[in-house]
Amino acid sequence: MLQTSAGFLYQIRLRNVYSGTPRTPAEGWPPSALPLFIITLQPDLILGAAAPMQGAWYPHFPSRRVSVHRMQSLPGQSSKNNLSTIILIAILLFALSGLISGFAVGAFVRPNLSQLTNPNAGTTQSPDQTGPAATATVKPTTHPIFLGEPIISRNYSYIEVVNGTTNYTLSAQVVDKKNNKPVHASDITCKLWLTKDGDVNSNMPASRLTAIDTISNPFPQETIDGLIFDPTTLQTQFCNSNGVTTWKYKVASFVDPGTYYLVVLTDWKGVHYNWSWVGITITKKAD
């Protein structure tokens, strides 16, 4: 309890307040375990029946009614007031130093908030990007299936010259008869030949198609040796692993000008087979 020069008595009440601990830091405060002291001064209600002093100043407290009574001056009162003031200042300085110490210590021991909110941050490992990129592979077909009509690419020439020197190219794709999708197999026999007969279907006897060993022999109405094939692309050959076959050839000089048909046959071990053709015009010289 303190007495001021104005004649009021005050009680000094210390309230121990924790700003938090390192495990559960208070919001907006450093996580220090040092206690902070909050000093509250409350006017002491002096009970008595004395009458108020003439012209005395009365403090106004809106929340409650306070009675202030006249105090008798005592010997040595001035020295006691000075001592009380010194004690009050010392307590305030002590509380302030504790508050500053709490901030200082909390700055050193404060945990990383980002690690508290995300304890796994920084531990994720990126996949190795140095290896070769994965490529989609198509599983090859290992047994004969029903074949559709081979698809002849449009890179062939509609008009071809019979001079024995001009090079021509034709490619075809083996397809599945069920969905007309490419067949990926490298053991399908493919053959290309030239014929003047437009009724191609009548010139494809089943006895020849099932006898895989005779495929290289001439078919009915075939213009024998009418096409001169490049040594790298034989007239009768296996398709590649993607089911594609390419031929490079020249038109022999003895072939008469006119309308002809290029026939492509695909035969899978004499079990399943199919064919298609395109029409071309053969001339003596380039137009």
VOBA-1610 file (N, C-alpha, C; in pm, whole numbers, padded with zeros to 5 digits, always signed):
BEGIN
Met+00086-00118+00000Met+00000+00000+00000Met+00089+00122+00000Leu+00053+00225-00087Leu+00130+00348-00097Leu+00039+00465-00068Gln+00099+00571-00012Gln+00024+00694+00016Gln+00089+00806-00062Thr+00011+00877-00142Thr+00062+00987-00223Thr+00053+01115-00146Ser+00118+01221-00203Ser+00118+01351-00138Ser-00019+01413-00137Ala-00107+01371-00219Ala-00243+01424-00222Ala-00328+01365-00112Gly-00273+01269-00044Gly-00348+01212+00066Gly-00422+01088+00032Phe-00395+01024-00086Phe-00465+00902-00124Phe-00377+00783-00094Leu-00438+00675-00058Leu-00369+00550-00036Leu-00397+00458-00154Tyr-00290+00390-00204Tyr-00305+00298-00316Tyr-00248+00164-00277Gln-00308+00061-00330Gln-00257-00074-00315Gln-00191-00116-00446Ile-00071-00166-00435Ile+00001-00216-00553Ile-00025-00365-00564Arg-00089-00403-00673Arg-00123-00544-00694Arg-00048-00596-00816Leu+00027-00700-00798Leu+00107-00760-00906Leu+00033-00882-00959Arg+00016-00885-01087Arg-00051-00998-01151Arg+00050-01069-01240Asn+00069-01195-01217Asn+00167-01275-01293Asn+00102-01322-01423Val+00155-01275-01535Val+00098-01309-01666Val+00204-01375-01750Tyr+00170-01487-01806Tyr+00264-01558-01894Tyr+00228-01528-02039Ser+00328-01493-02113Ser+00303-01468-02256Ser+00307-01593-02338Gly+00334-01705-02272Gly+00338-01830-02348Gly+00463-01908-02318Thr+00473-02023-02376Thr+00591-02108-02362Thr+00644-02141-02499Pro+00767-02193-02509Pro+00819-02229-02642Pro+00735-02331-02713Arg+00657-02414-02639Arg+00575-02515-02705Arg+00447-02456-02759Thr+00389-02359-02682Thr+00263-02298-02726Thr+00278-02148-02720Pro+00345-02087-02820Pro+00366-01942-02815Pro+00235-01868-02827Ala+00226-01759-02746Ala+00106-01676-02753Ala+00105-01599-02882Glu-00014-01574-02937Glu-00027-01505-03065Glu+00027-01363-03055Gly+00126-01330-03136Gly+00182-01197-03140Gly+00285-01168-03035Trp+00320-01264-02948Trp+00419-01241-02843Trp+00533-01341-02861Pro+00652-01306-02817Pro+00764-01402-02827Pro+00742-01518-02734Pro+00779-01637-02777Pro+00754-01757-02695Pro+00853-01767-02581Ser+00846-01682-02481Ser+00936-01685-02368Ser+00861-01735-02246Ala+00933-01806-02162Ala+00872-01855-02039Ala+00886-01757-01925Leu+00945-01637-01951Leu+00963-01539-01844Leu+00830-01477-01809Pro+00797-01470-01685Pro+00669-01407-01646Pro+00677-01257-01659Leu+00570-01197-01698Leu+00559-01053-01704Leu+00466-01008-01592Phe+00504-00901-01529Phe+00425-00850-01417Phe+00352-00726-01461Ile+00223-00728-01445Ile+00140-00613-01477Ile+00099-00546-01345Ile+00135-00423-01335Ile+00112-00350-01209Ile-00018-00274-01222Thr-00104-00296-01131Thr-00230-00223-01130Thr-00242-00148-00998Leu-00277-00026-01008Leu-00296+00058-00889Leu-00445+00079-00868Gln-00491+00040-00754Gln-00632+00055-00724Gln-00647+00143-00600Pro-00729+00244-00606Pro-00748+00329-00487Pro-00805+00248-00372Asp-00744+00266-00259Asp-00788+00194-00141Asp-00906+00268-00079Leu-01007+00197-00051Leu-01125+00256+00012Leu-01102+00264+00163Ile-01093+00381+00206Ile-01064+00403+00349Ile-01196+00422+00419Leu-01221+00331+00504Leu-01347+00337+00577Leu-01334+00435+00693Gly-01429+00512+00713Gly-01427+00607+00824Gly-01545+00697+00819Ala-01563+00776+00918Ala-01679+00864+00922Ala-01639+01009+00915Ala-01510+01035+00876Ala-01465+01174+00871Ala-01531+01246+00758Ala-01544+01375+00771Ala-01607+01457+00667Ala-01507+01495+00564Pro-01542+01515+00438Pro-01448+01552+00333Pro-01391+01689+00359Met-01273+01712+00304Met-01203+01839+00319Met-01272+01942+00233Gln-01259+02068+00283Gln-01317+02179+00209Gln-01235+02202+00082Gly-01304+02207-00029Gly-01237+02233-00159Gly-01150+02119-00206Ala-01166+02000-00145Ala-01084+01885-00187Ala-01130+01835-00324Trp-01034+01778-00398Trp-01066+01726-00532Trp-01100+01580-00519Tyr-01210+01541-00580Tyr-01257+01403-00571Tyr-01245+01339-00709Pro-01173+01227-00722Pro-01166+01159-00853Pro-01299+01098-00889His-01330+01098-01017His-01457+01048-01067His-01439+00910-01126Phe-01508+00812-01074Phe-01503+00676-01125Phe-01642+00640-01178Pro-01656+00627-01307Pro-01788+00604-01363Pro-01848+00470-01330Ser-01764+00367-01305Ser-01819+00233-01286Ser-01863+00207-01143Arg-01808+00280-01047Arg-01849+00257-00908Arg-01829+00384-00828Arg-01899+00392-00722Arg-01892+00511-00638Arg-01782+00493-00533Val-01697+00594-00525Val-01582+00588-00434Val-01592+00703-00335Ser-01573+00675-00211Ser-01573+00778-00106Ser-01431+00809-00065Val-01393+00935-00066Val-01260+00979-00027Val-01271+01061+00102His-01193+01027+00201His-01202+01093+00332His-01072+01163+00366Arg-01079+01262+00449Arg-00964+01344+00486Arg-00870+01264+00576Met-00743+01276+00545Met-00642+01207+00622Met-00565+01307+00706Gln-00525+01264+00823Gln-00446+01347+00911Gln-00299+01337+00872Ser-00233+01451+00864Ser-00090+01451+00833Ser-00014+01398+00951Leu+00084+01311+00920Leu+00163+01249+01026Leu+00306+01299+01016Pro+00379+01298+01129Pro+00520+01340+01125Pro+00599+01249+01034Gly+00691+01306+00961Gly+00775+01228+00868Gly+00703+01181+00746Gln+00581+01240+00721Gln+00500+01197+00606Gln+00570+01224+00475Ser+00642+01336+00463Ser+00711+01370+00337Ser+00818+01269+00303Ser+00895+01226+00401Ser+01001+01127+00373Ser+00942+00994+00332Lys+00828+00960+00396Lys+00763+00833+00358Lys+00711+00840+00215Asn+00660+00957+00178Asn+00611+00971+00040Asn+00724+00955-00059Asn+00838+01013-00028Asn+00953+00998-00118Asn+00996+00854-00129Leu+00998+00784-00014Leu+01037+00643-00015Leu+00939+00560-00098Ser+00810+00592-00083Ser+00710+00517-00160Ser+00727+00542-00308Thr+00757+00666-00343Thr+00778+00697-00486Thr+00897+00621-00541Ile+01005+00613-00463Ile+01125+00540-00509Ile+01093+00392-00527Ile+01018+00336-00431Ile+00983+00194-00440Ile+00896+00169-00564Leu+00801+00261-00587Leu+00713+00245-00703Leu+00792+00250-00834Ile+00887+00346-00842Ile+00970+00357-00964Ile+01056+00232-00982Ala+01111+00180-00870Ala+01195+00060-00878Ala+01116-00059-00930Ile+00992-00071-00879Ile+00909-00183-00924Ile+00875-00170-01072Leu+00844-00047-01116Leu+00815-00025-01258Leu+00935-00058-01346Leu+01055-00015-01302Leu+01176-00046-01380Leu+01201-00196-01385Phe+01177-00264-01273Phe+01197-00408-01270Phe+01101-00479-01367Ala+00976-00434-01366Ala+00879-00495-01457Ala+00915-00467-01603Leu+00962-00344-01631Leu+01001-00309-01767Leu+01120-00391-01814Ser+01218-00410-01724Ser+01335-00491-01761Ser+01296-00635-01788Gly+01200-00687-01710Gly+01154-00823-01736Gly+01084-00836-01870Leu+01006-00732-01905Leu+00939-00734-02035Leu+01040-00732-02149Ile+01142-00646-02137Ile+01246-00639-02242Ile+01323-00769-02250Ser+01354-00829-02134Ser+01426-00957-02135Ser+01343-01066-02202Gly+01212-01063-02177Gly+01127-01163-02242Gly+01129-01152-02393Phe+01124-01029-02446Phe+01133-01010-02592Phe+01266-01057-02645Ala+01375-01025-02572Ala+01509-01060-02619Ala+01528-01210-02623Val+01489-01278-02514Val+01505-01424-02511Val+01415-01490-02613Gly+01293-01439-02628Gly+01201-01498-02724Gly+01249-01488-02867Ala+01323-01381-02897Ala+01375-01365-03034Ala+01475-01473-03069Phe+01548-01524-02967Phe+01648-01628-02994Phe+01588-01768-02995Val+01489-01791-02912Val+01435-01927-02901Val+01307-01946-02978Arg+01260-01846-03052Arg+01133-01860-03125Arg+01146-01966-03233Pro+01058-02063-03239Pro+01065-02166-03344Pro+01022-02111-03477Asn+01062-02183-03583Asn+01023-02145-03718Asn+00876-02177-03739Leu+00794-02069-03760Leu+00650-02091-03775Leu+00616-02171-03898Ser+00697-02159-04003Ser+00669-02234-04126Ser+00685-02382-04104Gln+00782-02420-04013Gln+00799-02561-03982Gln+00687-02611-03893Leu+00631-02520-03807Leu+00520-02564-03724Leu+00396-02591-03806Thr+00371-02507-03905Thr+00252-02525-03988Thr+00269-02635-04090Asn+00391-02661-04134Asn+00418-02765-04233Asn+00543-02840-04194Pro+00535-02939-04102Pro+00654-03008-04053Pro+00728-03084-04160Asn+00664-03114-04272Asn+00730-03191-04378Asn+00791-03103-04485Ala+00789-02971-04466Ala+00842-02881-04568Ala+00990-02904-04584Gly+01034-02908-04708Gly+01176-02924-04737Gly+01223-03067-04738Thr+01134-03164-04714Thr+01174-03303-04712Thr+01129-03380-04834Thr+01052-03314-04923Thr+01004-03381-05043Thr+01117-03397-05143Gln+01133-03514-05195Gln+01236-03543-05293Gln+01177-03543-05432Ser+01242-03471-05522Ser+01196-03465-05661Ser+01239-03592-05734Pro+01155-03641-05824Pro+01194-03760-05901Pro+01312-03730-05991Asp+01389-03833-06015Asp+01506-03818-06099Asp+01465-03789-06242Gln+01511-03674-06294Gln+01475-03632-06429Gln+01586-03658-06528Thr+01694-03725-06480Thr+01809-03744-06568Thr+01795-03867-06656Gly+01704-03956-06621Gly+01689-04078-06699Gly+01620-04054-06832Pro+01620-04151-06921Pro+01554-04134-07051Pro+01404-04127-07036Ala+01341-04048-07120Ala+01196-04031-07116Ala+01128-04161-07158Ala+01021-04192-07085Ala+00948-04314-07116Ala+00870-04298-07245Thr+00876-04399-07330Thr+00805-04395-07457Thr+00701-04507-07459Ala+00588-04475-07516Ala+00481-04573-07526Ala+00517-04679-07629Thr+00504-04804-07591Thr+00534-04914-07682Thr+00406-04991-07710Val+00396-05041-07831Val+00280-05118-07873Val+00318-05265-07874Lys+00241-05345-07804Lys+00270-05487-07798Lys+00239-05551-07933Pro+00338-05619-07991Pro+00315-05679-08123Pro+00216-05796-08115Thr+00145-05818-08223Thr+00052-05930-08234Thr+00131-06054-08271Thr+00113-06162-08195Thr+00198-06281-08214Thr+00126-06394-08287His-00002-06382-08313His-00074-06488-08382His-00158-06427-08494Pro-00183-06502-08599Pro-00258-06448-08714Pro-00400-06410-08675Ile-00444-06296-08724Ile-00581-06249-08706Ile-00637-06215-08843Phe-00766-06192-08851Phe-00827-06156-08979Phe-00775-06020-09023Leu-00729-06014-09146Leu-00670-05892-09200Leu-00771-05817-09286Gly-00768-05684-09272Gly-00849-05601-09360Gly-00773-05568-09489Glu-00837-05496-09577Glu-00770-05456-09702Glu-00653-05365-09669Pro-00534-05397-09717Pro-00418-05313-09686Pro-00440-05170-09736Ile-00399-05074-09654Ile-00416-04933-09688Ile-00295-04885-09765Ile-00318-04847-09890Ile-00209-04798-09976Ile-00195-04648-09954Ser-00075-04604-09921Ser-00052-04462-09897Ser-00066-04384-10028Arg-00088-04255-10015Arg-00111-04172-10132Arg+00017-04111-10189Asn+00128-04167-10152Asn+00254-04113-10204Asn+00293-04176-10338Tyr+00206-04259-10393Tyr+00240-04320-10522Tyr+00206-04223-10635Ser+00258-04253-10753Ser+00236-04167-10871Ser+00120-04221-10953Tyr+00026-04132-10985Tyr-00089-04173-11066Tyr-00050-04194-11213Ile+00053-04122-11256Ile+00103-04134-11394Ile+00248-04176-11387Glu+00280-04285-11455Glu+00416-04337-11454Glu+00466-04356-11597Val+00596-04333-11614Val+00657-04335-11748Val+00734-04466-11766Val+00723-04522-11885Val+00789-04649-11914Val+00925-04624-11978Asn+01019-04568-11905Asn+01153-04544-11959Asn+01259-04625-11886Gly+01219-04698-11784Gly+01313-04784-11713Gly+01412-04708-11625Thr+01395-04578-11610Thr+01490-04498-11532Thr+01424-04417-11420Thr+01294-04386-11433Thr+01226-04304-11332Thr+01189-04391-11212Asn+01227-04344-11094Asn+01201-04419-10971Asn+01064-04382-10913Tyr+00995-04484-10863Tyr+00865-04465-10801Tyr+00864-04538-10665Thr+00776-04492-10577Thr+00766-04549-10442Thr+00619-04571-10407Leu+00593-04684-10341Leu+00458-04714-10294Leu+00470-04783-10159Ser+00385-04743-10061Ser+00384-04803-09927Ser+00243-04850-09894Ala+00236-04952-09807Ala+00106-05007-09765Ala+00112-05045-09618Gln-00002-05034-09550Gln-00013-05066-09407Gln-00106-05185-09387Val-00058-05285-09312Val-00141-05399-09276Val-00236-05356-09164Val-00365-05390-09177Val-00465-05348-09079Val-00548-05466-09032Asp-00608-05446-08914Asp-00699-05544-08855Asp-00836-05531-08923Lys-00894-05644-08963Lys-01023-05640-09031Lys-01135-05595-08936Lys-01119-05620-08806Lys-01224-05587-08711Lys-01239-05437-08691Asn-01128-05367-08675Asn-01135-05223-08644Asn-01054-05135-08738Asn-00993-05197-08838Asn-00915-05125-08939Asn-00796-05050-08878Lys-00748-05098-08763Lys-00631-05039-08700Lys-00505-05112-08745Pro-00389-05044-08739Pro-00265-05108-08784Pro-00233-05234-08704Val-00181-05333-08774Val-00136-05456-08711Val+00016-05448-08698His+00063-05465-08575His+00207-05457-08549His+00262-05600-08544Ala+00311-05644-08656Ala+00370-05777-08666Ala+00466-05775-08785Ser+00578-05843-08770Ser+00681-05840-08875Ser+00691-05970-08953Asp+00597-06061-08933Asp+00602-06190-09005Asp+00488-06204-09105Ile+00438-06092-09156Ile+00332-06093-09258Ile+00397-06073-09394Thr+00365-06160-09487Thr+00423-06152-09622Thr+00344-06053-09707Cys+00416-05966-09777Cys+00354-05864-09862Cys+00414-05873-10003Lys+00327-05848-10102Lys+00371-05855-10242Lys+00303-05746-10323Leu+00377-05691-10420Leu+00325-05588-10511Leu+00348-05636-10654Trp+00245-05621-10740Trp+00264-05653-10881Trp+00175-05565-10968Leu+00201-05570-11097Leu+00132-05488-11197Leu+00042-05578-11282Thr-00082-05533-11305Thr-00173-05608-11392Thr-00257-05511-11472Lys-00298-05556-11594Lys-00383-05475-11679Lys-00530-05512-11662Asp-00556-05625-11594Asp-00693-05674-11573Asp-00753-05605-11450Gly-00866-05533-11473Gly-00931-05463-11363Gly-01010-05553-11270Asp-01036-05679-11311Asp-01111-05772-11227Asp-01013-05847-11137Val-00960-05774-11042Val-00852-05829-10959Val-00902-05945-10873Asn-01022-05934-10820Asn-01071-06037-10729Asn-01078-06174-10795Ser-01103-06173-10925Ser-01112-06303-10995Ser-00977-06367-11015Asn-00872-06293-10997Asn-00737-06344-11019Asn-00665-06376-10887Met-00744-06401-10780Met-00684-06431-10650Met-00735-06566-10601Pro-00686-06675-10655Pro-00735-06808-10615Pro-00692-06840-10472Ala-00783-06902-10398Ala-00754-06936-10259Ala-00640-07035-10247Ser-00625-07120-10348Ser-00518-07220-10343Ser-00380-07153-10341Arg-00371-07037-10403Arg-00244-06964-10403Arg-00225-06886-10272Leu-00335-06837-10219Leu-00323-06754-10099Leu-00290-06836-09974Thr-00333-06959-09970Thr-00303-07043-09854Thr-00168-07110-09865Ala-00114-07115-09985Ala+00020-07175-10004Ala+00122-07062-09996Ile+00165-07032-09875Ile+00250-06917-09853Ile+00383-06928-09927Asp+00429-07049-09952Asp+00557-07066-10019Asp+00551-07031-10167Thr+00430-07019-10225Thr+00417-06990-10368Thr+00377-06844-10395Ile+00374-06762-10291Ile+00330-06623-10307Ile+00419-06548-10404Ser+00546-06579-10405Ser+00638-06505-10492Ser+00619-06540-10640Asn+00549-06647-10669Asn+00525-06683-10809Asn+00420-06590-10870Pro+00420-06573-11004Pro+00324-06482-11068Pro+00179-06524-11045Phe+00092-06424-11024Phe-00051-06447-11011Phe-00117-06438-11149Pro-00238-06491-11161Pro-00308-06480-11290Pro-00320-06335-11335Gln-00297-06309-11463Gln-00304-06179-11528Gln-00199-06079-11478Glu-00098-06128-11412Glu+00010-06040-11368Glu+00100-06006-11486Thr+00139-05881-11498Thr+00237-05841-11600Thr+00374-05877-11546Ile+00424-05990-11594Ile+00547-06044-11538Ile+00663-05952-11570Asp+00744-05921-11467Asp+00861-05834-11477Asp+00826-05696-11530Gly+00699-05657-11516Gly+00661-05522-11560Gly+00716-05415-11467Leu+00746-05451-11344Leu+00807-05358-11248Leu+00947-05405-11215Ile+01043-05312-11222Ile+01182-05343-11188Ile+01206-05292-11045Phe+01218-05384-10949Phe+01227-05348-10808Phe+01371-05319-10767Asp+01384-05224-10675Asp+01515-05191-10618Asp+01564-05310-10536Pro+01695-05338-10534Pro+01745-05453-10458Pro+01713-05445-10309Thr+01690-05325-10254Thr+01661-05310-10111Thr+01514-05334-10078Thr+01430-05339-10181Thr+01286-05361-10158Thr+01238-05464-10260Leu+01240-05589-10220Leu+01202-05695-10311Leu+01052-05694-10338Gln+01013-05759-10448Gln+00872-05765-10484Gln+00791-05837-10375Thr+00842-05947-10322Thr+00780-06021-10213Thr+00870-06010-10090Gln+00815-05956-09980Gln+00896-05932-09861Gln+00806-05929-09738Phe+00871-05936-09622Phe+00798-05921-09496Phe+00781-05772-09464Cys+00669-05739-09402Cys+00650-05602-09356Cys+00738-05578-09233Asn+00753-05452-09194Asn+00833-05423-09075Asn+00750-05445-08948Ser+00809-05416-08833Ser+00741-05442-08705Ser+00614-05359-08686Asn+00600-05252-08762Asn+00480-05170-08754Asn+00374-05212-08856Gly+00400-05318-08931Gly+00304-05364-09031Gly+00307-05282-09158Val+00417-05214-09187Val+00429-05129-09305Val+00531-05189-09401Thr+00498-05183-09530Thr+00588-05230-09634Thr+00604-05121-09740Thr+00726-05103-09789Thr+00755-05000-09889Thr+00828-05065-10007Trp+00788-05025-10127Trp+00855-05073-10248Trp+00909-04956-10328Lys+01025-04975-10385Lys+01084-04880-10479Lys+01104-04954-10611Tyr+01060-04892-10721Tyr+01062-04964-10850Tyr+01067-04867-10966Lys+01089-04923-11084Lys+01079-04852-11213Lys+00987-04933-11303Val+00926-04868-11400Val+00841-04937-11497Val+00928-04980-11615Ala+00919-05111-11645Ala+01001-05165-11755Ala+00963-05100-11888Ser+01061-05084-11975Ser+01040-05013-12102Ser+00953-05090-12200Phe+00933-05220-12180Phe+00852-05298-12274Phe+00702-05288-12245Val+00664-05230-12132Val+00523-05221-12095Val+00452-05123-12188Asp+00341-05167-12245Asp+00263-05081-12334Asp+00191-04973-12254Pro+00179-04856-12313Pro+00104-04750-12245Pro-00041-04790-12227Gly-00104-04736-12121Gly-00245-04766-12095Gly-00275-04758-11945Thr-00393-04811-11911Thr-00437-04811-11772Thr-00399-04944-11709Tyr-00334-04935-11593Tyr-00290-05055-11520Tyr-00334-05043-11374Tyr-00308-05155-11302Tyr-00344-05159-11160Tyr-00225-05214-11081Leu-00197-05144-10972Leu-00095-05191-10879Leu-00165-05266-10766Val-00136-05396-10753Val-00204-05482-10655Val-00110-05507-10536Val-00164-05491-10414Val-00089-05519-10290Val-00160-05634-10218Leu-00081-05739-10188Leu-00132-05855-10116Leu-00062-05864-09981Thr-00143-05889-09874Thr-00088-05917-09740Thr-00137-06054-09698Asp-00043-06141-09659Asp-00076-06281-09629Asp-00004-06320-09500Trp-00084-06360-09398Trp-00023-06396-09269Trp-00019-06548-09257Lys+00094-06601-09302Lys+00125-06744-09290Lys+00022-06832-09360Gly-00045-06779-09461Gly-00143-06857-09535Gly-00271-06880-09458Val-00287-06820-09338Val-00407-06841-09257Val-00509-06730-09285His-00465-06605-09277His-00551-06490-09305His-00479-06400-09403Tyr-00555-06343-09495Tyr-00496-06262-09603Tyr-00601-06166-09657Asn-00552-06065-09730Asn-00640-05969-09795Asn-00557-05888-09894Trp-00624-05812-09980Trp-00553-05737-10084Trp-00632-05612-10122Ser-00566-05522-10191Ser-00628-05399-10243Ser-00544-05353-10362Trp-00597-05257-10439Trp-00527-05211-10558Trp-00563-05066-10590Val-00479-05002-10671Val-00501-04865-10718Val-00473-04863-10868Gly-00543-04775-10937Gly-00523-04761-11082Gly-00422-04653-11114Ile-00341-04678-11218Ile-00243-04580-11264Ile-00248-04574-11417Thr-00188-04469-11470Thr-00177-04454-11614Thr-00029-04458-11652Ile+00003-04545-11746Ile+00143-04558-11791Ile+00154-04495-11928Thr+00254-04410-11945Thr+00277-04339-12071Thr+00420-04366-12121Lys+00442-04329-12246Lys+00575-04345-12304Lys+00670-04235-12259Lys+00619-04119-12233Lys+00701-04007-12189Lys+00621-03923-12089Ala+00692-03842-12015Ala+00627-03759-11915Ala+00548-03649-11981Asp+00424-03625-11934Asp+00338-03520-11989Asp+00377-03384-11932
//
